Amino acid sequence: MNTRQQHNDELEEELPPSKTKIKKQMLELQDLGKTLTGLSKEKLFELALPENLLEAVIEYKRMTKFGALNRQLQYIGRLMRDVEPAPILAKLDAWNGVSRQHTAWLHQVEHWRDRLLEQPDALTEFLAAHPDADAQHLRTLIRNAQKEKEALKPPKSYRELFQVLRDIIPEPA
């Protein structure tokens, strides 16, 4: 890297964020505040929000006039500037079931289901990893799911096998 480019990079780091970037961040915080207004009071208390923000969200829920709702939403957005959004977003993701761990776990369950249906020795391996599983029930579901697929019937047993595996394979905490 030449010295001129290095100097330009250093100047860019020293510059404050642009107005556009600041406005985008404010709108994102306002959108997060709007999401909060859709939560129940119990979930709002679980988030451990600052008292003034919690009161503003609860007040928003009581309002009915469009103009008042917009002003209150802007106020909530302003209050959100003083709050760290990462823990709130993480909690919302966990409630919505979109955490990375949860998604990875669901993929693992799907992988086991596909292996059980395609590989005859996979059941032995699965039972070794999960000895408390009901082997007979799993065999029945696997056999029925394979028959349904061959007969082009709706995948009832295929779905039920997923549900059973979901109950057997522990979800990471």
C-alpha positions in Angstrom: 0.0 0.0 0.0 1.4 3.4 -0.9 1.7 6.2 1.6 -0.9 8.3 -0.1 -3.6 5.5 0.1 -2.5 4.8 3.7 -2.9 8.5 4.5 -6.4 8.6 2.9 -7.5 5.5 4.9 -6.3 7.1 8.2 -8.3 10.3 7.3 -11.4 8.2 6.6 -11.1 6.5 10.1 -10.9 9.9 11.8 -14.0 11.3 10.0 -17.3 11.2 11.9 -20.1 9.0 10.4 -22.0 10.6 7.6 -25.5 12.1 8.0 -26.8 9.3 5.9 -25.2 6.6 8.1 -26.5 8.3 11.3 -30.0 8.6 9.8 -29.9 4.9 8.8 -28.9 3.9 12.4 -31.7 6.0 13.9 -34.3 4.4 11.6 -33.0 1.0 12.5 -33.4 1.8 16.2 -36.8 3.2 15.5 -37.7 0.0 13.7 -36.5 -2.0 16.7 -38.6 0.2 18.9 -41.6 -0.6 16.7 -40.9 -4.3 17.1 -40.9 -3.7 20.9 -44.4 -2.2 20.7 -45.7 -5.5 19.3 -44.5 -7.5 22.3 -46.6 -8.5 25.3 -46.0 -6.7 28.7 -44.5 -9.9 30.1 -41.9 -10.1 27.3 -41.1 -6.4 27.7 -40.3 -6.9 31.4 -38.1 -9.9 30.5 -36.0 -7.6 28.3 -35.1 -5.5 31.3 -35.5 -2.2 29.4 -34.7 1.1 31.0 -37.8 2.4 32.8 -38.4 5.4 30.6 -38.2 3.3 27.4 -40.6 0.7 29.0 -43.1 3.4 29.9 -42.9 4.9 26.4 -43.6 1.5 24.8 -46.5 0.8 27.1 -47.9 4.3 26.4 -47.6 3.6 22.7 -49.8 0.6 23.1 -52.6 2.7 24.7 -52.6 5.3 21.9 -55.0 5.2 19.0 -54.5 8.4 16.9 -52.2 8.0 13.9 -50.2 11.3 14.6 -49.8 10.5 18.2 -48.5 7.0 17.4 -46.0 8.4 14.9 -44.7 11.0 17.5 -44.5 8.3 20.2 -42.6 6.0 17.8 -40.1 8.8 17.1 -39.7 9.3 20.9 -39.1 5.6 21.4 -36.5 5.8 18.6 -34.8 8.6 20.5 -34.8 6.7 23.7 -33.4 3.7 21.9 -30.2 5.7 21.2 -29.2 5.3 24.9 -29.8 1.5 24.9 -27.5 -1.2 23.6 -29.5 -3.0 21.0 -27.5 -6.2 20.7 -29.0 -8.0 23.8 -32.5 -7.0 22.8 -31.9 -8.3 19.3 -30.4 -11.6 20.6 -33.4 -12.1 22.9 -35.9 -11.4 20.1 -34.0 -13.8 17.8 -34.2 -16.5 20.5 -37.9 -15.9 21.0 -38.4 -16.1 17.2 -36.3 -19.3 17.0 -33.8 -17.9 14.6 -30.7 -18.2 16.7 -27.7 -19.7 15.0 -27.5 -22.6 17.5 -31.2 -23.4 17.1 -30.9 -23.4 13.3 -27.8 -25.6 13.5 -29.7 -28.0 15.7 -32.6 -28.2 13.3 -30.2 -28.9 10.5 -28.7 -31.7 12.6 -32.1 -33.2 13.1 -32.9 -33.0 9.4 -29.5 -34.6 8.6 -30.3 -37.5 10.9 -33.7 -38.0 9.4 -32.3 -38.1 5.9 -29.5 -40.5 6.9 -32.0 -42.8 8.6 -34.1 -43.0 5.5 -31.3 -43.5 3.1 -28.7 -45.6 4.9 -29.6 -48.9 6.5 -26.8 -48.8 9.1 -27.6 -45.3 10.3 -30.2 -46.5 12.8 -27.6 -48.6 14.6 -25.3 -45.5 14.8 -28.2 -43.3 16.0 -29.2 -45.8 18.7 -25.6 -46.0 19.9 -25.5 -42.2 20.2 -29.0 -42.1 21.8 -29.6 -45.3 23.7 -32.8 -44.2 25.3 -34.6 -43.8 21.9 -37.4 -46.2 21.1 -35.9 -48.3 18.4 -39.1 -50.1 17.4 -41.0 -46.8 16.9 -38.1 -45.4 14.9 -38.0 -48.5 12.6 -41.7 -48.2 12.0 -41.5 -44.5 11.1 -38.6 -45.1 8.8 -40.3 -48.0 7.0 -43.6 -46.0 6.7 -41.8 -42.9 5.4 -40.0 -45.0 2.8 -43.3 -46.6 1.7 -45.1 -43.2 1.5 -42.3 -41.9 -0.7 -42.5 -44.9 -3.1 -46.3 -44.6 -3.3 -46.1 -40.8 -3.7 -48.4 -40.4 -0.7 -48.3 -37.3 1.6 -45.2 -37.4 3.9 -47.0 -38.0 7.2 -44.4 -40.4 8.7 -41.5 -38.3 7.2 -42.8 -35.4 9.3 -43.5 -37.5 12.3 -40.0 -38.9 12.2 -38.6 -35.4 12.3 -40.7 -34.6 15.4 -39.6 -37.7 17.2 -35.9 -37.0 16.4 -36.4 -33.4 17.6 -37.6 -34.8 20.9 -34.7 -37.3 21.2 -31.8 -35.1 20.1 -31.0 -32.5 22.8 -31.1 -28.9 21.7 -27.9 -27.0 22.7 -28.4 -24.4 25.4 
